[in-house]
Amino acid sequence: MHVRAYRPQHDYRLILGTQCDLYQLNFPRFVCTPAFLADQAQRLRSAGRRPFENGIFILEDDTQFVGFIWVAIRMDLQGTFGSIDQVYLCEPYRHQGLAKLLLEKAHDFVEQQGLSVARLYVTASNLNAVRLYERHGYQVTRYEMEKPVRP
Ligand SMILES: CC(C)(COP(=O)(O)OP(=O)(O)OC[C@H]1O[C@@H](n2cnc3c(N)ncnc32)[C@H](O)[C@@H]1OP(=O)(O)O)[C@@H](O)C(=O)NCCC(=O)NCCS
């Protein structure tokens, strides 16, 4: 099992192929449409052209695609930080502790860019992801709250 840098030509379709699953798992009302996939394809192409702002790393078992992480360098009112935008393991590879390899690579990338903070959003009901981030030292700093306004 090893982590390597994203190779746009080789990996683009593999990552695009995870996007419906990834969003469906995290957004209950999400519908995966061709327009969504076109947007994601565009984001991915653009990220591939900006490797210093986008750390995309692939986890492989020999040559088998196992998962990936995508950390983007972003700036907001609090300064510049590494934003863990996507982490994904193919289903058979979950619950084995493999996400650690990807997160560590992403944290290294953030550090190499001279930054000291990584931040992310996670769906509260996605307990596999919440537990993963907590194990790696992430703490809640803000809540996004919602309620149905029509009972
Ligand atoms: C989020 C995701 C990457 C987390 O992966 P994961 O496999 O659950 O997390 P880990 O690789 O850290 O595995 C840890 C789990 O495996 C268990 N485990 C089994 N063997 C292990 C080992 N040798 N070492 C460490 N943990 C092990 C741990 O007990 C832990 O289980 P727990 O969460 O019930 O306590 C994965 O669930 C996933 O790809 N989900 C779909 C995409 C997604 O929602 N991504 C996040 C939002 S972008």
The ligand as a Gaussian input file, in Angstrom:
#p B3LYP/6-31G(d) Opt

LIG

0 1
 C      -14.283000       8.745000       5.534000
 C      -13.422000       7.526000       5.217000
 C      -12.262000       7.945000       4.340000
 C      -12.892000       7.005000       6.548000
 O      -12.276000       5.796000       6.324000
 P      -12.295000       4.652000       7.440000
 O      -11.843000       3.445000       6.765000
 O      -13.565000       4.634000       8.189000
 O      -11.279000       5.236000       8.474000
 P       -9.886000       4.621000       8.817000
 O       -9.151000       4.245000       7.582000
 O       -9.247000       5.570000       9.765000
 O      -10.274000       3.295000       9.584000
 C      -10.566000       3.412000      10.955000
 C      -11.586000       2.393000      11.356000
 O      -11.087000       1.089000      11.023000
 C      -10.886000       0.326000      12.225000
 N       -9.646000      -0.427000      12.021000
 C       -9.601000      -1.722000      11.688000
 N       -8.340000      -2.124000      11.565000
 C       -7.561000      -1.032000      11.807000
 C       -6.163000      -0.811000      11.820000
 N       -5.297000      -1.788000      11.548000
 N       -5.711000       0.423000      12.108000
 C       -6.554000       1.425000      12.386000
 N       -7.903000       1.270000      12.373000
 C       -8.394000       0.042000      12.092000
 C      -10.850000       1.351000      13.346000
 O      -11.300000       0.786000      14.551000
 C      -11.794000       2.405000      12.845000
 O      -13.135000       2.038000      13.081000
 P      -14.143000       3.069000      13.796000
 O      -14.216000       4.314000      12.938000
 O      -15.422000       2.309000      13.831000
 O      -13.551000       3.362000      15.126000
 C      -14.236000       6.411000       4.529000
 O      -15.295000       6.010000       5.365000
 C      -14.796000       6.836000       3.195000
 O      -14.131000       6.804000       2.168000
 N      -16.083000       7.248000       3.169000
 C      -16.745000       7.670000       1.945000
 C      -16.276000       9.033000       1.498000
 C      -16.488000      10.066000       2.566000
 O      -17.554000      10.172000       3.159000
 N      -15.457000      10.896000       2.800000
 C      -15.461000      11.907000       3.827000
 C      -16.062000      13.178000       3.406000
 S      -15.183000      14.032000       2.142000

